[in-house]
Amino acid sequence: MPYNKNKQQAFQAAQQGMEDAQELYYEIVKDSANYGHQLKHLKQEVNEAYESIENALEVASETQRTQLEKFQKDLSKMVVEVNQYQ
């Protein structure tokens, strides 16, 4: 995704990345035959979300920065939880 320095667009991209990662996280079925594939997809989404958040932080307003930092913490929690099941 080409990065646009517009604050709102950058924030929305980070927010969408977070939502995509959360959706996969909540849908992942740990005992499913497709768990490995789902986990790989989740890791990709998490990495993309982190990248979008980092880009958005470069131009974020103070209010956006607070939310973006919360997104980072939430992603970190997801990663820790998923790693416990591997």
Jmol script that loads the backbone (N, CA, C; Angstrom):
load data "model"
ATOM      1  N   MET A   1       0.843  -1.175   0.000  1.00  0.00           N
ATOM      2  CA  MET A   1       0.000   0.000   0.000  1.00  0.00           C
ATOM      3  C   MET A   1       0.885   1.234   0.000  1.00  0.00           C
ATOM      4  N   PRO A   2       0.740   2.119  -0.984  1.00  0.00           N
ATOM      5  CA  PRO A   2       1.524   3.353  -0.952  1.00  0.00           C
ATOM      6  C   PRO A   2       1.106   4.197   0.249  1.00  0.00           C
ATOM      7  N   TYR A   3       2.082   4.735   0.925  1.00  0.00           N
ATOM      8  CA  TYR A   3       1.801   5.494   2.139  1.00  0.00           C
ATOM      9  C   TYR A   3       1.560   6.954   1.805  1.00  0.00           C
ATOM     10  N   ASN A   4       0.460   7.480   2.278  1.00  0.00           N
ATOM     11  CA  ASN A   4       0.099   8.878   2.077  1.00  0.00           C
ATOM     12  C   ASN A   4       0.297   9.611   3.400  1.00  0.00           C
ATOM     13  N   LYS A   5       0.940  10.759   3.380  1.00  0.00           N
ATOM     14  CA  LYS A   5       1.242  11.506   4.602  1.00  0.00           C
ATOM     15  C   LYS A   5       0.034  12.227   5.203  1.00  0.00           C
ATOM     16  N   ASN A   6      -1.136  12.044   4.651  1.00  0.00           N
ATOM     17  CA  ASN A   6      -2.334  12.663   5.190  1.00  0.00           C
ATOM     18  C   ASN A   6      -2.676  11.993   6.519  1.00  0.00           C
ATOM     19  N   LYS A   7      -2.816  12.785   7.567  1.00  0.00           N
ATOM     20  CA  LYS A   7      -3.070  12.242   8.911  1.00  0.00           C
ATOM     21  C   LYS A   7      -4.275  11.313   8.949  1.00  0.00           C
ATOM     22  N   GLN A   8      -5.389  11.762   8.409  1.00  0.00           N
ATOM     23  CA  GLN A   8      -6.616  10.976   8.497  1.00  0.00           C
ATOM     24  C   GLN A   8      -6.501   9.678   7.706  1.00  0.00           C
ATOM     25  N   GLN A   9      -5.938   9.757   6.515  1.00  0.00           N
ATOM     26  CA  GLN A   9      -5.785   8.542   5.706  1.00  0.00           C
ATOM     27  C   GLN A   9      -4.828   7.562   6.371  1.00  0.00           C
ATOM     28  N   ALA A  10      -3.749   8.070   6.938  1.00  0.00           N
ATOM     29  CA  ALA A  10      -2.775   7.215   7.619  1.00  0.00           C
ATOM     30  C   ALA A  10      -3.430   6.551   8.831  1.00  0.00           C
ATOM     31  N   PHE A  11      -4.193   7.329   9.580  1.00  0.00           N
ATOM     32  CA  PHE A  11      -4.872   6.767  10.750  1.00  0.00           C
ATOM     33  C   PHE A  11      -5.880   5.707  10.326  1.00  0.00           C
ATOM     34  N   GLN A  12      -6.648   5.996   9.285  1.00  0.00           N
ATOM     35  CA  GLN A  12      -7.644   5.033   8.821  1.00  0.00           C
ATOM     36  C   GLN A  12      -7.002   3.746   8.328  1.00  0.00           C
ATOM     37  N   ALA A  13      -5.857   3.845   7.678  1.00  0.00           N
ATOM     38  CA  ALA A  13      -5.141   2.647   7.230  1.00  0.00           C
ATOM     39  C   ALA A  13      -4.695   1.814   8.428  1.00  0.00           C
ATOM     40  N   ALA A  14      -4.193   2.477   9.468  1.00  0.00           N
ATOM     41  CA  ALA A  14      -3.774   1.774  10.682  1.00  0.00           C
ATOM     42  C   ALA A  14      -4.973   1.130  11.364  1.00  0.00           C
ATOM     43  N   GLN A  15      -6.076   1.853  11.422  1.00  0.00           N
ATOM     44  CA  GLN A  15      -7.292   1.341  12.046  1.00  0.00           C
ATOM     45  C   GLN A  15      -7.805   0.116  11.283  1.00  0.00           C
ATOM     46  N   GLN A  16      -7.790   0.189   9.961  1.00  0.00           N
ATOM     47  CA  GLN A  16      -8.245  -0.943   9.144  1.00  0.00           C
ATOM     48  C   GLN A  16      -7.325  -2.145   9.337  1.00  0.00           C
ATOM     49  N   GLY A  17      -6.022  -1.897   9.390  1.00  0.00           N
ATOM     50  CA  GLY A  17      -5.070  -2.985   9.625  1.00  0.00           C
ATOM     51  C   GLY A  17      -5.317  -3.663  10.963  1.00  0.00           C
ATOM     52  N   MET A  18      -5.600  -2.855  11.963  1.00  0.00           N
ATOM     53  CA  MET A  18      -5.897  -3.388  13.290  1.00  0.00           C
ATOM     54  C   MET A  18      -7.170  -4.224  13.253  1.00  0.00           C
ATOM     55  N   GLU A  19      -8.207  -3.719  12.586  1.00  0.00           N
ATOM     56  CA  GLU A  19      -9.473  -4.450  12.493  1.00  0.00           C
ATOM     57  C   GLU A  19      -9.290  -5.777  11.751  1.00  0.00           C
ATOM     58  N   ASP A  20      -8.501  -5.761  10.682  1.00  0.00           N
ATOM     59  CA  ASP A  20      -8.247  -6.992   9.928  1.00  0.00           C
ATOM     60  C   ASP A  20      -7.528  -8.027  10.796  1.00  0.00           C
ATOM     61  N   ALA A  21      -6.524  -7.578  11.536  1.00  0.00           N
ATOM     62  CA  ALA A  21      -5.770  -8.479  12.411  1.00  0.00           C
ATOM     63  C   ALA A  21      -6.671  -9.026  13.512  1.00  0.00           C
ATOM     64  N   GLN A  22      -7.497  -8.166  14.108  1.00  0.00           N
ATOM     65  CA  GLN A  22      -8.400  -8.616  15.166  1.00  0.00           C
ATOM     66  C   GLN A  22      -9.404  -9.641  14.640  1.00  0.00           C
ATOM     67  N   GLU A  23      -9.920  -9.391  13.466  1.00  0.00           N
ATOM     68  CA  GLU A  23     -10.896 -10.311  12.884  1.00  0.00           C
ATOM     69  C   GLU A  23     -10.290 -11.703  12.717  1.00  0.00           C
ATOM     70  N   LEU A  24      -9.086 -11.759  12.186  1.00  0.00           N
ATOM     71  CA  LEU A  24      -8.419 -13.051  12.022  1.00  0.00           C
ATOM     72  C   LEU A  24      -8.113 -13.685  13.373  1.00  0.00           C
ATOM     73  N   TYR A  25      -7.673 -12.866  14.311  1.00  0.00           N
ATOM     74  CA  TYR A  25      -7.341 -13.357  15.644  1.00  0.00           C
ATOM     75  C   TYR A  25      -8.544 -14.025  16.299  1.00  0.00           C
ATOM     76  N   TYR A  26      -9.700 -13.385  16.207  1.00  0.00           N
ATOM     77  CA  TYR A  26     -10.893 -13.932  16.838  1.00  0.00           C
ATOM     78  C   TYR A  26     -11.450 -15.132  16.090  1.00  0.00           C
ATOM     79  N   GLU A  27     -11.156 -15.245  14.805  1.00  0.00           N
ATOM     80  CA  GLU A  27     -11.683 -16.353  14.013  1.00  0.00           C
ATOM     81  C   GLU A  27     -10.782 -17.581  14.020  1.00  0.00           C
ATOM     82  N   ILE A  28      -9.549 -17.415  14.418  1.00  0.00           N
ATOM     83  CA  ILE A  28      -8.609 -18.531  14.342  1.00  0.00           C
ATOM     84  C   ILE A  28      -9.092 -19.681  15.229  1.00  0.00           C
ATOM     85  N   VAL A  29      -9.059 -20.845  14.672  1.00  0.00           N
ATOM     86  CA  VAL A  29      -9.503 -22.041  15.394  1.00  0.00           C
ATOM     87  C   VAL A  29      -8.258 -22.857  15.695  1.00  0.00           C
ATOM     88  N   LYS A  30      -7.891 -22.907  16.960  1.00  0.00           N
ATOM     89  CA  LYS A  30      -6.626 -23.500  17.357  1.00  0.00           C
ATOM     90  C   LYS A  30      -6.509 -24.985  17.049  1.00  0.00           C
ATOM     91  N   ASP A  31      -7.602 -25.709  17.073  1.00  0.00           N
ATOM     92  CA  ASP A  31      -7.515 -27.142  16.820  1.00  0.00           C
ATOM     93  C   ASP A  31      -7.938 -27.501  15.395  1.00  0.00           C
ATOM     94  N   SER A  32      -8.075 -26.520  14.555  1.00  0.00           N
ATOM     95  CA  SER A  32      -8.487 -26.729  13.172  1.00  0.00           C
ATOM     96  C   SER A  32      -7.341 -27.296  12.348  1.00  0.00           C
ATOM     97  N   ALA A  33      -7.702 -28.039  11.326  1.00  0.00           N
ATOM     98  CA  ALA A  33      -6.700 -28.563  10.407  1.00  0.00           C
ATOM     99  C   ALA A  33      -6.005 -27.426   9.670  1.00  0.00           C
ATOM    100  N   ASN A  34      -6.661 -26.285   9.582  1.00  0.00           N
ATOM    101  CA  ASN A  34      -6.104 -25.126   8.882  1.00  0.00           C
ATOM    102  C   ASN A  34      -5.387 -24.158   9.823  1.00  0.00           C
ATOM    103  N   TYR A  35      -5.140 -24.574  11.055  1.00  0.00           N
ATOM    104  CA  TYR A  35      -4.548 -23.659  12.037  1.00  0.00           C
ATOM    105  C   TYR A  35      -3.235 -23.057  11.541  1.00  0.00           C
ATOM    106  N   GLY A  36      -2.373 -23.871  10.957  1.00  0.00           N
ATOM    107  CA  GLY A  36      -1.084 -23.375  10.474  1.00  0.00           C
ATOM    108  C   GLY A  36      -1.261 -22.295   9.426  1.00  0.00           C
ATOM    109  N   HIS A  37      -2.166 -22.522   8.507  1.00  0.00           N
ATOM    110  CA  HIS A  37      -2.444 -21.533   7.465  1.00  0.00           C
ATOM    111  C   HIS A  37      -3.051 -20.269   8.076  1.00  0.00           C
ATOM    112  N   GLN A  38      -3.982 -20.458   9.005  1.00  0.00           N
ATOM    113  CA  GLN A  38      -4.615 -19.306   9.657  1.00  0.00           C
ATOM    114  C   GLN A  38      -3.577 -18.496  10.440  1.00  0.00           C
ATOM    115  N   LEU A  39      -2.680 -19.199  11.104  1.00  0.00           N
ATOM    116  CA  LEU A  39      -1.645 -18.534  11.897  1.00  0.00           C
ATOM    117  C   LEU A  39      -0.712 -17.728  10.990  1.00  0.00           C
ATOM    118  N   LYS A  40      -0.331 -18.301   9.860  1.00  0.00           N
ATOM    119  CA  LYS A  40       0.530 -17.586   8.918  1.00  0.00           C
ATOM    120  C   LYS A  40      -0.163 -16.315   8.418  1.00  0.00           C
ATOM    121  N   HIS A  41      -1.441 -16.431   8.097  1.00  0.00           N
ATOM    122  CA  HIS A  41      -2.209 -15.285   7.625  1.00  0.00           C
ATOM    123  C   HIS A  41      -2.313 -14.220   8.730  1.00  0.00           C
ATOM    124  N   LEU A  42      -2.552 -14.659   9.954  1.00  0.00           N
ATOM    125  CA  LEU A  42      -2.645 -13.726  11.085  1.00  0.00           C
ATOM    126  C   LEU A  42      -1.324 -12.985  11.272  1.00  0.00           C
ATOM    127  N   LYS A  43      -0.215 -13.705  11.207  1.00  0.00           N
ATOM    128  CA  LYS A  43       1.092 -13.063  11.376  1.00  0.00           C
ATOM    129  C   LYS A  43       1.316 -11.996  10.302  1.00  0.00           C
ATOM    130  N   GLN A  44       0.912 -12.303   9.088  1.00  0.00           N
ATOM    131  CA  GLN A  44       1.044 -11.338   7.990  1.00  0.00           C
ATOM    132  C   GLN A  44       0.203 -10.092   8.275  1.00  0.00           C
ATOM    133  N   GLU A  45      -1.034 -10.307   8.709  1.00  0.00           N
ATOM    134  CA  GLU A  45      -1.920  -9.172   9.014  1.00  0.00           C
ATOM    135  C   GLU A  45      -1.376  -8.341  10.166  1.00  0.00           C
ATOM    136  N   VAL A  46      -0.842  -9.000  11.189  1.00  0.00           N
ATOM    137  CA  VAL A  46      -0.279  -8.284  12.337  1.00  0.00           C
ATOM    138  C   VAL A  46       0.908  -7.435  11.892  1.00  0.00           C
ATOM    139  N   ASN A  47       1.775  -8.016  11.063  1.00  0.00           N
ATOM    140  CA  ASN A  47       2.930  -7.260  10.573  1.00  0.00           C
ATOM    141  C   ASN A  47       2.497  -6.057   9.746  1.00  0.00           C
ATOM    142  N   GLU A  48       1.493  -6.241   8.897  1.00  0.00           N
ATOM    143  CA  GLU A  48       0.990  -5.128   8.096  1.00  0.00           C
ATOM    144  C   GLU A  48       0.354  -4.060   8.983  1.00  0.00           C
ATOM    145  N   ALA A  49      -0.347  -4.491  10.019  1.00  0.00           N
ATOM    146  CA  ALA A  49      -0.965  -3.541  10.946  1.00  0.00           C
ATOM    147  C   ALA A  49       0.108  -2.731  11.674  1.00  0.00           C
ATOM    148  N   TYR A  50       1.163  -3.424  12.151  1.00  0.00           N
ATOM    149  CA  TYR A  50       2.265  -2.713  12.809  1.00  0.00           C
ATOM    150  C   TYR A  50       2.870  -1.666  11.871  1.00  0.00           C
ATOM    151  N   GLU A  51       3.065  -2.037  10.613  1.00  0.00           N
ATOM    152  CA  GLU A  51       3.648  -1.117   9.645  1.00  0.00           C
ATOM    153  C   GLU A  51       2.748   0.100   9.425  1.00  0.00           C
ATOM    154  N   SER A  52       1.459  -0.144   9.285  1.00  0.00           N
ATOM    155  CA  SER A  52       0.505   0.963   9.100  1.00  0.00           C
ATOM    156  C   SER A  52       0.485   1.876  10.320  1.00  0.00           C
ATOM    157  N   ILE A  53       0.548   1.278  11.497  1.00  0.00           N
ATOM    158  CA  ILE A  53       0.551   2.065  12.734  1.00  0.00           C
ATOM    159  C   ILE A  53       1.811   2.925  12.808  1.00  0.00           C
ATOM    160  N   GLU A  54       2.961   2.328  12.496  1.00  0.00           N
ATOM    161  CA  GLU A  54       4.213   3.091  12.520  1.00  0.00           C
ATOM    162  C   GLU A  54       4.157   4.260  11.543  1.00  0.00           C
ATOM    163  N   ASN A  55       3.621   4.019  10.355  1.00  0.00           N
ATOM    164  CA  ASN A  55       3.497   5.094   9.363  1.00  0.00           C
ATOM    165  C   ASN A  55       2.572   6.195   9.871  1.00  0.00           C
ATOM    166  N   ALA A  56       1.457   5.806  10.465  1.00  0.00           N
ATOM    167  CA  ALA A  56       0.489   6.784  10.964  1.00  0.00           C
ATOM    168  C   ALA A  56       1.056   7.592  12.129  1.00  0.00           C
ATOM    169  N   LEU A  57       1.881   6.950  12.952  1.00  0.00           N
ATOM    170  CA  LEU A  57       2.476   7.657  14.091  1.00  0.00           C
ATOM    171  C   LEU A  57       3.371   8.810  13.644  1.00  0.00           C
ATOM    172  N   GLU A  58       3.914   8.727  12.432  1.00  0.00           N
ATOM    173  CA  GLU A  58       4.789   9.785  11.929  1.00  0.00           C
ATOM    174  C   GLU A  58       4.059  11.109  11.759  1.00  0.00           C
ATOM    175  N   VAL A  59       2.751  11.049  11.517  1.00  0.00           N
ATOM    176  CA  VAL A  59       1.997  12.274  11.230  1.00  0.00           C
ATOM    177  C   VAL A  59       0.784  12.462  12.140  1.00  0.00           C
ATOM    178  N   ALA A  60       0.633  11.619  13.138  1.00  0.00           N
ATOM    179  CA  ALA A  60      -0.586  11.593  13.955  1.00  0.00           C
ATOM    180  C   ALA A  60      -0.744  12.812  14.847  1.00  0.00           C
ATOM    181  N   SER A  61      -2.011  13.181  15.048  1.00  0.00           N
ATOM    182  CA  SER A  61      -2.334  14.180  16.059  1.00  0.00           C
ATOM    183  C   SER A  61      -2.191  13.508  17.420  1.00  0.00           C
ATOM    184  N   GLU A  62      -2.282  14.280  18.483  1.00  0.00           N
ATOM    185  CA  GLU A  62      -2.135  13.710  19.827  1.00  0.00           C
ATOM    186  C   GLU A  62      -3.233  12.683  20.120  1.00  0.00           C
ATOM    187  N   THR A  63      -4.452  12.981  19.728  1.00  0.00           N
ATOM    188  CA  THR A  63      -5.567  12.050  19.936  1.00  0.00           C
ATOM    189  C   THR A  63      -5.348  10.764  19.149  1.00  0.00           C
ATOM    190  N   GLN A  64      -4.929  10.908  17.901  1.00  0.00           N
ATOM    191  CA  GLN A  64      -4.666   9.734  17.081  1.00  0.00           C
ATOM    192  C   GLN A  64      -3.510   8.922  17.657  1.00  0.00           C
ATOM    193  N   ARG A  65      -2.482   9.623  18.136  1.00  0.00           N
ATOM    194  CA  ARG A  65      -1.303   8.942  18.697  1.00  0.00           C
ATOM    195  C   ARG A  65      -1.709   8.032  19.862  1.00  0.00           C
ATOM    196  N   THR A  66      -2.575   8.530  20.720  1.00  0.00           N
ATOM    197  CA  THR A  66      -3.042   7.732  21.859  1.00  0.00           C
ATOM    198  C   THR A  66      -3.723   6.455  21.378  1.00  0.00           C
ATOM    199  N   GLN A  67      -4.586   6.575  20.385  1.00  0.00           N
ATOM    200  CA  GLN A  67      -5.292   5.409  19.854  1.00  0.00           C
ATOM    201  C   GLN A  67      -4.327   4.461  19.145  1.00  0.00           C
ATOM    202  N   LEU A  68      -3.402   5.004  18.403  1.00  0.00           N
ATOM    203  CA  LEU A  68      -2.425   4.172  17.692  1.00  0.00           C
ATOM    204  C   LEU A  68      -1.548   3.391  18.676  1.00  0.00           C
ATOM    205  N   GLU A  69      -1.177   4.026  19.764  1.00  0.00           N
ATOM    206  CA  GLU A  69      -0.386   3.335  20.784  1.00  0.00           C
ATOM    207  C   GLU A  69      -1.198   2.223  21.437  1.00  0.00           C
ATOM    208  N   LYS A  70      -2.500   2.440  21.592  1.00  0.00           N
ATOM    209  CA  LYS A  70      -3.377   1.379  22.106  1.00  0.00           C
ATOM    210  C   LYS A  70      -3.430   0.218  21.107  1.00  0.00           C
ATOM    211  N   PHE A  71      -3.512   0.539  19.819  1.00  0.00           N
ATOM    212  CA  PHE A  71      -3.491  -0.503  18.791  1.00  0.00           C
ATOM    213  C   PHE A  71      -2.220  -1.349  18.924  1.00  0.00           C
ATOM    214  N   GLN A  72      -1.081  -0.689  19.122  1.00  0.00           N
ATOM    215  CA  GLN A  72       0.179  -1.411  19.257  1.00  0.00           C
ATOM    216  C   GLN A  72       0.144  -2.361  20.460  1.00  0.00           C
ATOM    217  N   LYS A  73      -0.378  -1.885  21.574  1.00  0.00           N
ATOM    218  CA  LYS A  73      -0.467  -2.719  22.772  1.00  0.00           C
ATOM    219  C   LYS A  73      -1.393  -3.907  22.536  1.00  0.00           C
ATOM    220  N   ASP A  74      -2.528  -3.658  21.874  1.00  0.00           N
ATOM    221  CA  ASP A  74      -3.472  -4.735  21.586  1.00  0.00           C
ATOM    222  C   ASP A  74      -2.858  -5.783  20.659  1.00  0.00           C
ATOM    223  N   LEU A  75      -2.115  -5.327  19.662  1.00  0.00           N
ATOM    224  CA  LEU A  75      -1.437  -6.266  18.762  1.00  0.00           C
ATOM    225  C   LEU A  75      -0.409  -7.092  19.530  1.00  0.00           C
ATOM    226  N   SER A  76       0.324  -6.446  20.411  1.00  0.00           N
ATOM    227  CA  SER A  76       1.325  -7.162  21.217  1.00  0.00           C
ATOM    228  C   SER A  76       0.670  -8.242  22.065  1.00  0.00           C
ATOM    229  N   LYS A  77      -0.476  -7.935  22.641  1.00  0.00           N
ATOM    230  CA  LYS A  77      -1.203  -8.926  23.445  1.00  0.00           C
ATOM    231  C   LYS A  77      -1.621 -10.114  22.583  1.00  0.00           C
ATOM    232  N   MET A  78      -2.095  -9.822  21.364  1.00  0.00           N
ATOM    233  CA  MET A  78      -2.493 -10.893  20.445  1.00  0.00           C
ATOM    234  C   MET A  78      -1.309 -11.806  20.147  1.00  0.00           C
ATOM    235  N   VAL A  79      -0.163 -11.208  19.859  1.00  0.00           N
ATOM    236  CA  VAL A  79       1.030 -11.974  19.514  1.00  0.00           C
ATOM    237  C   VAL A  79       1.433 -12.867  20.690  1.00  0.00           C
ATOM    238  N   VAL A  80       1.436 -12.318  21.886  1.00  0.00           N
ATOM    239  CA  VAL A  80       1.803 -13.097  23.070  1.00  0.00           C
ATOM    240  C   VAL A  80       0.837 -14.265  23.241  1.00  0.00           C
ATOM    241  N   GLU A  81      -0.443 -14.006  23.122  1.00  0.00           N
ATOM    242  CA  GLU A  81      -1.438 -15.050  23.315  1.00  0.00           C
ATOM    243  C   GLU A  81      -1.318 -16.148  22.261  1.00  0.00           C
ATOM    244  N   VAL A  82      -1.146 -15.763  21.019  1.00  0.00           N
ATOM    245  CA  VAL A  82      -1.015 -16.749  19.939  1.00  0.00           C
ATOM    246  C   VAL A  82       0.257 -17.574  20.126  1.00  0.00           C
ATOM    247  N   ASN A  83       1.336 -16.935  20.564  1.00  0.00           N
ATOM    248  CA  ASN A  83       2.598 -17.647  20.772  1.00  0.00           C
ATOM    249  C   ASN A  83       2.503 -18.684  21.878  1.00  0.00           C
ATOM    250  N   GLN A  84       1.587 -18.506  22.817  1.00  0.00           N
ATOM    251  CA  GLN A  84       1.411 -19.473  23.899  1.00  0.00           C
ATOM    252  C   GLN A  84       0.885 -20.807  23.379  1.00  0.00           C
ATOM    253  N   TYR A  85       0.205 -20.787  22.236  1.00  0.00           N
ATOM    254  CA  TYR A  85      -0.427 -21.997  21.701  1.00  0.00           C
ATOM    255  C   TYR A  85       0.448 -22.724  20.700  1.00  0.00           C
ATOM    256  N   GLN A  86       1.628 -22.203  20.439  1.00  0.00           N
ATOM    257  CA  GLN A  86       2.493 -22.861  19.454  1.00  0.00           C
ATOM    258  C   GLN A  86       3.386 -23.873  20.109  1.00  0.00           C
TER     259      GLN A  86
END
end "model"
wireframe off; spacefill off
backbone 0.3
color backbone group
